[in-house]
């Protein structure tokens, strides 16, 4: 199986969770603003994260999702950080589905106040998505 991690982060919180996910997968977490962000090779699961900013996900994240090639990206696993709203998860999954990219049922939401203690829950999320743990809807209540 091949995996990739992409994220959009204004505050650094989503970046921290993306890095924990990537570490568990043995890959690099890449900001969607990085020149290496485009997925150019077949990827079984793309872990993609962001947050809600002013009633929706940032336009650059939305554009990034809209640019994904459904022949290269087989599935998306959504994760998000925010103070309260989990709505980014729905918007990421909706964007993927609009591109005819399947989404996994598992999602990860980490409250902004819990980001620094979220390493283990991020690792469990990866294990759940990759089949090394039972399917769970993950939520950090650290």
N, C-alpha and C positions, 0 to 999 in steps of 0.2 A: 504494500500500500504506500502511496505517496501523499505527503501532506505539505501544506503551506500555511503560513499565518500572515495576515494582513490586518492593519488597524488604522484608525484615524483617532488622534488624541490631541485635544487642545491643552488639557491640564497635566497630562502625563499619567493619569490614572489608568486609562485604557491601555497605554503602552506597557505599564507594569504588569497588567494581567496578560497581555499578549506575549510578553517575554517569558512569563511563567509557563504558559501554554506551549510556546516554542521550545523551551528548555526540556519539557517532558517529551516532546515529539522528536527532539534532536535536530531541529531546524532553526532558522533565523526568523525572528519577528521583523517584518518590514512595514514601515509606514506607507500608506497609499500615496504619500507625497514624494517618496523616494523614486529615483529613476529605475530601480530594480523591482518596483511594485507590480508591473504587469505579469500575469501568469502566462508564461510562454511554453510551458511543458504540461503534459497531461498530469492532472492532480486529482487524486481520489476524493480528498476532503480539503476544502479551503476553510480554515478557521478565520472568520472575519468579525471585527469588533468596532464599535463606535458608541456614541451616546446621543441623546437628544439635545439639540441646541435650538432654542426658539421654535418649539413645536414640531421639530422634525430632525432627521439626521442631517448632518452638514452636507451641503450641495456637492462638495468634492467626494464624499463617500458615496452619495447617491450616483454620481457620475461614474465613479470607479465600478460600482456594482453593475451599472448599465453597460460598461465596456467589457465585462467578462464574456469569454467565449465558452458557450455551453458544450463545445466539443472537447475543450481542455479541462474544464472544471466539472467534475461529476456530481459533487455534493458540497453544500455549504453548512458549516456549523457556526451559529451566531453567538456572540458574547457581547456584553455591554457593561459599562459602569455608569453610574449616575447617582445623584442624591436620593431620588425617589422613583422616577419614571422608568419602567421597563419597556416603554414603547419602541425604543430603538430595535429591540429584538424582532418585533413584528415587522417593522419597516425594512430591516435587512432581509428577513425571510421573504417578504412580499416582493422586494426588488429581485431577489434570486429567482423566485418563481416566475416573475414576468420575463426573465431571460431563459425560461425552461431549464433551470438548474434545480435539482432536487435539494431539499433541506433535511437535515437530520432532526429528529424530534427533540433531542436534548438541546438545551440552551443554558447559558451561564450569565447570571446577573450578579454583579458585585456592587454593593452600596459604596459610594465614594469614601465614606468614613472607614470602611473595612478593607480598602485596597491593600494596605501594607501587610495585612494578615491573611491574604487570599491565596497564597501559594498552594496550599494543600487542596483547597477546593478547585483551583484551576487544574491541578494534576488529576484530581478525580473526574473532572469534566472530560479531560482528554481520554482517560481510561474508559469512561462511559461511551464516548463517541467511537473510539477505536475498537471497542468490543472486549476490553480487558476488565470491564466492570459492568454491573447491571445497569440498564437504562434508568437514568434519573433526571429529573428536572432539578438542576443545580441552582442553589441560591446561597450566597455566603451570609451567614448570620454569625460572623466571627466574634 
